[in-house]
Amino acid sequence: MPSATEIKKNSLDIFSALCAGDFTSPVAQKHLSPNFTSTHGDEPATTNLQDFIAKWQGAIGQIPDLKVEVLDSVAETDGENGKVWIYSRLTGMPGVKFVDSVDIMGWVGDLCVSNKDVQRVVV
């Protein structure tokens, strides 16, 4: 099992790449599980990496002025399992001042297997 420091770095690298629309990032390709699941608000969860990427590409394509600033992150491990919490602020979204977001990335070994995104919209 990678250390908390390693999964935190990998999570931040993956997060930054995906927010920039870089779906070919070597870190993302190496560490995102093909069975990666993602939950975002009330939307139906994605159940594999291919569906997640398609959904995310569509979402960021609709927000050309999106800016994402990571404000904090925390990681922990327990045996083969790990979690990384990334607190970020999103700006450039139509109709809102900003969105505070917490992404919880779940790890098993050196694979990121899940993400749950919880957001607070400030109008």
Secondary structure, 3 states (H helix, E strand, C coil): CCCHHHHHHHHHHHHHHHHCCCCCCHHHHHHEEEEEEEEECCCCCECCHHHHHHHHHHHHHCCCCCEEEEEEEEEEEECCEEEEEEEEEEECCCCCCEEEEEEEEEEECCEEEEEEEEEEEEC
